[in-house]
Amino acid sequence: MSKGAPEYRACPHPVYAALREQAPVCLLKPPHGVDTYLITRYEDARDALSDPRFSKNMRGAIDTYHAVFGSFFDALDDNVLFSDPPRHTRLRRALRSGFTPRRVEQMRPRITEIAENLLRACAKSTPVDLMSSFAFPLPIAILCELMGIPEGDRPEILDHFRAVTLARFDPSRRAELEAAEAWLQARLGRLVAYTREHPSDCFVSDLVQAEEGLDDAELVASLWVIFFAGHKTTAYQIGNSVLDLLLHPDQLAKLRTDPLLIPRAVEEMVRFDGSVESSTFRYAAEEAEIRGTVIPKGSLVQIALSSANRDPEKFGSPDVLDVTREGIQGTHLGFGHGTHYCLGAPLARLELEVALSCLLREFPEMELADPQEGRAAWLKGPMPAFRGLERLHIVLEPARRAATGSPAPAGAPVTSRP
């Protein structure tokens, strides 16, 4: 079955279950023409994520890089995500200051305020597309806050990143992709230049002044990857989580009854239906053998995180969503593992926690506008890494009250966190 097939996009887990049993290291023949080996079992996946034989430095395999991504704006992809130590160590050390637990926790009140404002606007429509109205604007706004980008610039930034998201793996939209990436590269370049001249206490200023001494190209590429990876993964995870809860009302009821379960539930939902279906590409810097399968030097390697996180050899009843499941934060692979463990994981966890808390508090009776749409709105096409929804139409509680003759008061405020 093709990765772009609608039935696969809707539910890839039966395919992964079969691969774990029959071909845990599976040779793929993708459209880009480079042999790719897909690793599906948990133990193999965890080991591969930190195996130095599998390089992230795509510059070391430039012909392969161009075959997969094309040649436009290589500079944007010359970032911490596609590098190996010692360069990766230097870049990651510089970026780390923006995502310390202390700095992230300080953002909680502002993240809550942004989420409440977005939900206040959502409450004016019924049904509302949660993806375009809440899931995507929330992480973009938070990243802009982190980087000191004025509020007036944020809608345009979101529009351009949305264009990149939709066009990056669609050859027919190459011109749209090039225009969006060119605009974003220029906008981030201006941000770096302005910050050099006007230092402040924002993350970009810390990055510009870091001891590691990043040059302008490294700074722009670093901001690019934080925006590109940081907004999509969180946005899709919000959508996946809300859909899964609405399709599992018993689990939703547990969170309504005990909101203190939400942080634990976030970990379970990342495990159960993560927004990062497979890792970004690695390539075999030398020949490697896994479970009797030889991965030749120069081959691409992908790690099926969604499959690993449903491996019954690691997780009991892995196809069951259980928001009370314990002890998985340090074991699921939704944020990766090893050297390339997600730098923004603390921020992503907080965003997901706040998003779900605000939704459940303000709209405890929300429901799918069309359950069949919820099952069919997964991203189309051969997305090599991300799993998420194109749309998610939700009926919110105020709209339901209005429909039954008990409208919410006009302009009723969204309550604040106690």
N, C-alpha and C positions, 0 to 999 in steps of 0.2 A: 504494500500500500504506500502511495506517495505521501510525503510529509505535507504536501499541499492539499490533499484530499479532504473534503469537508468532514467526512466521518472521522478522519484522523485528528483534524484540528479540534473537533468537538470533544473527543475523548481518545487520547493517544495511549492510555494506560494498558489496554489489552495487548496492543502491539509491543509495548515495552515488556510486559509480563512474558510474552512468547519469546522475545529476544533474550531475556535473562536466562530462560531455560534452554533455548536451542542455539543461540549464537551470542553469548555475552560480550564478545568483542567482534563486532559485525562490520564487514567491509561495505561501504556505501559508494555509489557512483553518482555524485551530485552533478547538476548541470554545468558547474564551473570546470569539470573535467579532472580535478585533482582527487586521487584516491583518498578517502576519508574513513577512519576507523572509529566506530561509535562504541563507547564503553558504557554498559548498562547496569552492572551489579555494584552494590554499595561499596564493598571492600575494595574492589578494583578502582572504582571512581575516586574514592578518598585517597588511595595511594597515587593515582595518576595526577590528581590536582597538585601534588607537591613533588612529583617526580622530575628531577632536573633534566632527564633525557627528553622531556616534552617541553620545548622552548615556546615562550610567548613572544620572543623577539622576531616579529614577522619580517623585519629588515634582513634577518639572516636567511630568509627564503623569499627574496623580493619578487621573483617570477611567480611564485605561488600566491603571494599577497596580491599582485596585480590580477591574477586569474580570478581570485575570489572577490576582491573589492573594487577592481578597476584602478586607474592611476590618478584620478582627480583628488586633489588635496590630501596627498599622503601625509602632509605635515600635521593635519588634525589627528590622524591615527598614530602619530609618533608620540605616544603618551605612556603613562604608568601602566596601563592595561596591557599594552603590547611591548613589554620590555622585560628583561631578566636582570638579576643581580650582576654587577653592583649598581648599574644605572637605576634599576627598579628600586633598590634600597634607598638611593639618594632622593628620587622623586617622591617615594611614599613617605619618607621622613619629613619632607617639606610639607606635604599635604595633610599629614596626620593632625596638625594643630587645629584644623577646622572641625574635626570629628571626635574630639576627646569626650568622654562621658560627661564631664563637667560643663563643657561648652554646649553640648547638645541639650542637656537638661535645662540650662539657662534659657533655651529657646521654647520650652514648653508653653509658657503663657502666650507668647506671640503665635505659635503654631495653633493653639486652641482658638485664639481670636480670629485668625485667618479662616480656620475651618468653620467657625460659627457664622462669619460673614458670608461665606460661600453658601452655606446651608440656608441662611436667611433668604438669599436670592433664589435658591432652588425651591423654596416653599411657595414661591409665587406662580409656579408652573405645575401642571399635572397632566400627564405624567412628565417626569423630568429624566433626561439622559444623564445618568450619574457620571458617566465617563467624561463627557465634554464639559459638564457644569461643575464637577467637584473633583473627580479622581485626577484629572490632568492639571487643572489650575492650582490645586493645593501644593504639590511638590515643586512646581515651577515658582510659585510665589515664595515658598520657603527657601529655595536655592537663591532666588534674587535677594531675599532678606539677608542671607548668609554673606552674599557678595556685595551688598550695598548698592544694588541696582535700583534706580528710582521706580516707583510704582507705575508711573505713566508709560514706562518702556516695556512692561511685562507682557501685555497682550501681544505685542508684535513679536517678542522673543518666543512666546508660546506658539504663535502661528508658524514661525519658521522651523522650530523643532518638530512641530506636528508634520510639516511638509517633509522633513528629513525622515521621520519615522515611517511615513507612508511610501516614500519614493526610493529609499536606499536600496532595496532589493527588487525594484521593478524597473527593468531596462527601458520600458516605454516612457518613464518619467525622468529620464536622465537630465534633461534641461532644467526641470523643476528642482531636482536634487542639487545640481550645481549652483543654481541661483540662491537656494536657501543656505547651503554651506558657505558660499562666498559672503553672504550677508552676515552670517553668524561669526565667521572668522574675523571680518572687519569690525563687528560690534564688540567682540571680546578683545580684540587688539586695542580698540579705543579705551575700553575699561582698564586694561593694564597700563596704558600710557597715562590715563588720568590719575590712576592710583599711585603711580610713581611720583607724580607731581603734587598729589594731595593725600599724603598718608593719613590713615585713620585707624580705628580699632576693629575694622571689618576683616574678614577672612582673607580677602584678596590682598589687603595691605600686609597682613602677616606673611602671605606667600611671597609677595614681592621682596620683603625684607628678610626672608629665610636665610639662614647661614649656608644652606646648600647652594645658594647663588644661581637660581634658575634664570635662564635667558628668556627673552620675550617669546620666542617660538615655543619653548617648554611651558611657559606660563599660559599661553593661549591654548595649547593642546591639553594642558591639565584642566583648565576651566571647561573646555569642550567636553572632555570625557565625564567630568562630574555632572554637567548638565545633561548630556546625552544619555548616560547610563542611569543617573540618579533620578531623573523625572519619569522615564518610561517604566523602570522596574517597580517603583512605588505606585505609580498610577495604575498599572495593570494588576498589581497585587491588591490594591483596594477593590477594584472591580471583581477580581476572582473571589476575594474573601466575602464580599457582600452577596454575590451570586450563590456561593456555596452555603452560606448561612440561610439564605432564603429557600434553597432547595433542601435544607436539613432543618426544618423548624424545631425539632427537639434540641438541637445544638444552639439555635438562636435563642430559644427559651431559657437555656442555662445562662447565657450571657446577660439576658434581660434581668434575670433573677439575681445574678451575682456579677456585677460589672468588674469586680476585682479579678475575675478569671481572664479578662481581656488580654493582659500581657502574655499569659500562657497560651491563650487561644491564637494569638498572632504567630507564635512559633509553629503551632500545629497547622495553621492555614498555609504558611509558607512551605511546610513539608508536604501537605496534602495536595495543594494546587499552586505551586510556586510560579511567579511571573517569569523566572529565568528557567526555561525548559532544558537548555543545555548550555554548557560553558562556551565562552568564546574560544576561537580556534587556538590550538597549539599545533606545533609540527614536530615530528620526530627528528631531533638533532643527531640521533644515532639509532641503529636498529634496536628494537625492544620486543620482548615476548611477554604476552599476558595470557594466561590460561591456554597455553599451547598455540596461540595465534601470534605469528610474527608480524610486527608492524615495521615495514621497511623504512629506512632512513629517508627523510623528505616527505613522508606521508603526513596528511593532516590528521589530527586527533580531536574528537569531540567527546565530551563527557555528559551523558544524559542524566542531569541532576534530578529531573522529574522521575526517572526510572529508579535511580538509587534511593530516592526518598520514599519509594513504595516497595522496597525490597523486603520480602517477608523474612529473610534471614537476619535482618537488622531490626525491623519494627513489627511488633505484634499487630495483627489485623490492619495492615497498612492501607487498605482501601476503605477503611472506615474513618470518617471525620469525628474526632473526639477532642473537644475543646478542653477537656480536663486531663488530657494525656500529660504525663509528667516526664521530666528529665530529657527533653529533646533539644533544648537550646544549643547545647554543645555537641550534638550528634548529627542533626539533619544538615544537609549540604546546600540548603537554599541560598546561603550567602557564600558558598564556596568553602575552601579549606586551604590551609598552608600559607605560603608567601603571598598569594593573591587573594586571600580572604577579603571580602568586601570591605573597603575602607569606610564606606558610609553606612554600614550596618546599624550602628547605634542611632543614627538619624532616621533611617528607614523604619526601624522598630518603633521609635517614638511617633513618627508620622502615622503609621498604621494604627497604633494604639489610640492616638487622639482622634483620628478619622472615625474609627469604629465606635469609640466612646461617645462622640458627639452625635453620630447618626442614631445610635440606639437610645440615647437619652432624649433626643428631640423628636424622633420619629419611631417610637417603639412598635408601631403597627404597620410600618412600611411593607410593601409587597411588590412582587413583579407585576408590571403592567401586562405582560404576555409571557407566561412561562415557556412557551415554545421558542420565542425570540431569545430568551435567556440561554437556551441550550444551543442556539444556532448562530450566535453573534460573535463567535471566536474569530480572531484575525485570520484572514484568508492568505493563501500563498505560502511558499516554502520558507517561512521565517526560521532562520537557523538558531536563534537563541531565545526569543521571547514568546511567552504564551499569555494572551490577554484578550479582552473583549473590545470589539470595535464600538459597541454601544451597550447600554444597560438601562432600559427604561423602567423607572420605579414610580409607583404610586406612593406618595408620602402621606402621613397621617393628616395634616391640615386639609389636604385635598379631599380625603375620604370624609372628613367631618363636614366639609362644605357640601359634598354630594349628598349627605344624609340630612341636610338642613341645619347643621350646627357648625357654621363656619368659625374658623379661628378669628379672633379679633384682628382687624386690619392693622398691619404694622406690628403685630405681636412680636416682641423681642425673643431671640434665642437665648435661653438662660445660660448663665456662666457656670463654669466648674465650681463646685462648692469650695 
